[in-house]
Amino acid sequence: MFDQSESFVTEDGRTIGGVMMEMKNITLRFGGVVAIKDISFDVREGEIRAIIGPNGAGKSSMLNVISGFYHPQDGEVWYKGGKRPPMKPFEVARQGIARTFQNIALFEGMTVLDNVMTGRLNHMKAGILSQAFWYGKAQREETENREIVERVIDFLEIQNIRKTPVGRLPYGLKKRVELARALAADPKLLLLDEPMAGMNVEEKEDMSRFILDVNDEFGTTIVLIEHDMSVVMDISDRVVVMDYGKKIGDGTPKDVRSNQAVIDAYLGVAHD
């Protein structure tokens, strides 16, 4: 079990736990292009950890390293006190890590309920035969998983669209359904890749509230990529700042706001 002894007090006085995940000297290359260059940071249990930076900074690539879609050429990923070997995404998911995507990845022809139910696949252990005839263990599993999914649907206030095909929903609700599917997996670590991209002000306020509620009520650790700086500064406990694949800042929102390198990156000051 990872060390819980070291805690961290946030700017608003909230105490978060010990280190859950460490990215140690991560370097990721695609041919001659270096997407991530020697970046290290940690994620503490129970916190909302933001990753920010201009377009092309390598933020989504870092999230893909965490979730097993990319494997870095150099560096190590440590999770719950142990070095993690190269893993496929489904193996990472079985460790209790779930995610949403920058571009919505839902089954458009399926209902909201059915989409959210797919988040429970790793929790279904019944064999093919019992599933086909829906008896015994398969029947009990589906009933239990359905109850969990219904609670997630209620939590995110999408009860009235639960039987609606996802393809008919507006963009903001699709984002909420994708969050619901990730939550249905009962993650310990939740990765959110631009969950508020393309939303209006009201939708952003709703999503911010849900993210805070997930963190507070479920105790879920969250790693968040987001471009809206007002949202990031309001809801995150600590912030990692990336630019051109490098880390240029790391600390509390207050620390990051006063970091000259971060200010220069966001104001578009010329790089040497």
C-alpha positions, 0 to 999 in steps of 0.5 A, spaced: 500 500 500 502 506 498 504 511 503 499 515 506 503 519 512 505 525 508 499 530 507 498 536 503 494 542 505 491 546 499 490 553 499 483 553 502 485 549 508 483 542 505 488 536 507 489 531 501 493 525 502 499 521 500 502 520 493 498 516 489 501 516 482 508 519 480 511 520 473 518 520 473 522 523 468 517 521 462 519 522 455 515 520 449 517 521 442 513 520 436 519 519 431 523 525 431 518 529 435 519 529 442 511 530 445 514 530 452 521 531 455 523 529 462 517 531 466 516 529 473 510 530 477 506 527 482 498 526 484 496 525 491 490 521 493 484 525 494 486 531 490 484 535 483 490 535 480 490 540 473 495 539 467 494 546 463 498 549 457 497 552 450 495 547 444 500 542 443 504 542 449 503 535 450 497 535 455 493 529 452 499 525 451 501 525 458 494 523 460 495 517 454 501 515 458 497 515 464 492 511 461 496 506 457 495 508 450 502 511 450 508 508 452 514 513 454 521 511 451 524 514 458 521 514 465 517 511 470 510 511 472 509 509 479 502 507 482 500 506 489 507 505 491 510 500 485 513 501 479 508 500 473 510 495 467 508 497 460 500 496 460 494 496 455 489 501 457 484 495 459 489 493 464 490 500 467 482 500 467 483 494 472 487 498 476 482 503 478 483 508 473 478 511 468 478 517 463 474 521 459 476 523 452 477 530 449 473 528 443 467 525 445 467 517 445 460 514 446 456 509 442 451 514 439 446 509 437 445 506 444 441 509 450 444 513 455 443 507 460 446 502 455 452 507 454 453 508 462 453 500 463 459 499 459 463 503 464 461 496 468 464 491 463 471 490 468 466 488 474 462 483 470 465 476 471 460 471 469 461 466 463 459 467 456 454 461 457 450 464 463 450 471 460 447 468 454 441 465 457 441 470 463 441 466 469 445 465 475 451 469 476 450 473 470 443 475 472 445 477 479 451 481 476 447 485 471 442 487 477 448 489 481 451 493 476 444 496 474 443 499 481 450 502 481 449 505 474 442 508 476 445 511 482 451 514 477 445 517 473 441 520 479 448 523 481 449 527 475 442 529 474 440 525 467 435 521 469 430 524 464 434 522 458 436 515 461 432 512 455 434 517 450 439 515 444 446 519 445 446 521 438 440 525 439 443 529 445 446 536 445 454 536 446 453 538 453 449 533 455 454 528 451 459 530 456 456 529 462 454 522 459 461 520 458 463 522 465 457 518 468 460 512 464 467 513 467 464 514 474 460 507 473 467 504 473 468 506 480 475 509 479 480 511 484 483 515 479 479 519 474 482 522 468 478 528 465 481 530 458 478 537 457 471 536 460 468 543 459 471 544 451 465 547 447 461 548 453 457 555 454 458 558 461 452 555 464 454 548 462 461 549 465 458 551 471 454 545 472 460 540 470 465 544 475 459 542 480 459 535 478 467 534 478 467 538 485 462 533 488 465 527 485 471 529 489 468 530 495 463 525 496 466 519 492 473 521 494 475 520 487 482 523 485 482 527 479 487 529 474 484 534 469 486 538 463 482 544 462 483 550 458 479 555 462 483 558 467 478 561 471 475 554 472 482 551 473 484 556 478 477 555 482 477 547 482 484 545 482 488 543 488 495 543 484 497 545 477 502 542 472 504 547 467 506 544 460 509 548 454 512 545 448 513 538 452 516 541 458 514 542 465 514 550 466 510 550 472 508 546 478 504 548 484 498 551 487 494 555 483 497 561 487 504 559 485 502 558 478 499 565 477 505 568 479 510 564 475 513 568 470 514 563 465 507 561 465 505 568 464 509 568 458 507 562 455 500 564 456 501 571 453 505 568 447 511 571 449 517 569 444 521 563 446 528 563 445 
